[in-house]
Amino acid sequence: MNTPNSYNSINPIQPNQLKQLINMIEIFKTNVKNKRLADKVLRILHSNLPGYSFNFDLEDCDRILRAQSRGITIETARIIRMAKDCCIEICVFED
């Protein structure tokens, strides 16, 4: 007999656990052309947003910056502001 607190052989994910499993990703187009500047921007982003992962793809023609988090909404405006403070041209990448 199933009661509200009993489970079958598979335990479902609880709503409060679901947010922790969701990967959020935002992709930005930038004008960063060299590793030195990319490293500087990454240091600033990591120190201000420690719950995120960041990386650049400087070989892509759009000089992509990827921001990823698990269960945390990506603060797009804050990332853009920090990059612009480093004199970087940046915008959200549109498909």
C-alpha positions as CSV (number, residue, x, y, z in Angstrom):
1,M,0.0,0.0,0.0
2,N,1.4,3.4,-0.9
3,T,1.2,6.1,1.7
4,P,2.2,9.8,1.1
5,N,5.6,9.1,2.6
6,S,6.3,5.7,0.9
7,Y,8.2,5.1,-2.3
8,N,8.2,2.4,-4.9
9,S,11.5,1.0,-6.0
10,I,12.4,4.3,-7.7
11,N,12.7,7.5,-5.6
12,P,11.5,10.5,-7.5
13,I,13.4,13.7,-7.5
14,Q,12.0,16.2,-5.1
15,P,11.3,19.7,-6.3
16,N,13.9,21.2,-4.0
17,Q,16.5,18.9,-5.6
18,L,15.6,19.6,-9.2
19,K,17.1,23.1,-9.2
20,Q,20.5,21.7,-8.1
21,L,20.5,19.4,-11.2
22,I,19.7,21.9,-13.8
23,N,22.7,23.3,-15.7
24,M,22.3,26.9,-16.8
25,I,24.5,28.0,-19.7
26,E,24.8,31.5,-21.3
27,I,27.0,32.2,-24.3
28,F,28.5,35.6,-25.1
29,K,30.1,37.0,-28.2
30,T,33.2,39.1,-27.3
31,N,36.2,40.9,-28.9
32,V,38.8,39.1,-26.7
33,K,41.7,38.2,-29.0
34,N,44.4,37.0,-26.8
35,K,44.9,34.6,-23.9
36,R,46.4,37.2,-21.6
37,L,43.2,39.3,-21.7
38,A,41.0,36.2,-21.5
39,D,42.8,35.1,-18.3
40,K,42.4,38.6,-16.8
41,V,38.6,38.5,-17.5
42,L,38.3,34.9,-16.2
43,R,40.1,35.8,-12.9
44,I,37.6,38.7,-12.4
45,L,34.6,36.6,-13.2
46,H,35.6,33.7,-11.1
47,S,36.4,35.9,-8.1
48,N,33.1,37.7,-8.3
49,L,30.9,34.7,-9.3
50,P,32.4,31.7,-7.6
51,G,29.3,29.5,-8.3
52,Y,29.9,29.7,-12.0
53,S,32.3,28.1,-14.5
54,F,33.6,30.2,-17.3
55,N,35.8,29.6,-20.3
56,F,36.7,31.3,-23.6
57,D,36.9,29.9,-27.1
58,L,39.3,32.2,-28.7
59,E,39.5,30.1,-31.8
60,D,35.9,30.7,-32.6
61,C,35.3,33.7,-34.9
62,D,33.0,35.2,-32.3
63,R,35.5,34.8,-29.4
64,I,33.0,33.0,-27.3
65,L,32.7,33.3,-23.5
66,R,30.7,30.5,-21.9
67,A,29.1,30.9,-18.4
68,Q,27.8,27.8,-16.7
69,S,26.1,27.2,-13.4
70,R,24.4,24.4,-11.6
71,G,21.1,25.5,-10.1
72,I,22.0,29.2,-10.1
73,T,20.4,31.7,-12.6
74,I,23.0,33.2,-14.8
75,E,23.4,36.9,-14.0
76,T,23.8,38.0,-17.6
77,A,23.8,41.8,-16.9
78,R,26.4,41.4,-14.1
79,I,28.7,39.4,-16.4
80,I,28.4,42.0,-19.2
81,R,29.1,44.8,-16.8
82,M,32.3,43.2,-15.4
83,A,33.5,42.4,-18.9
84,K,32.8,46.0,-20.1
85,D,34.7,47.3,-17.0
86,C,37.7,45.5,-18.6
87,C,37.1,47.3,-21.8
88,I,35.7,44.2,-23.5
89,E,33.0,44.4,-26.1
90,I,30.4,41.7,-25.2
91,C,26.9,40.7,-25.9
92,V,24.7,37.7,-25.5
93,F,25.2,35.4,-28.4
94,E,22.1,35.1,-30.6
95,D,21.6,31.9,-32.6
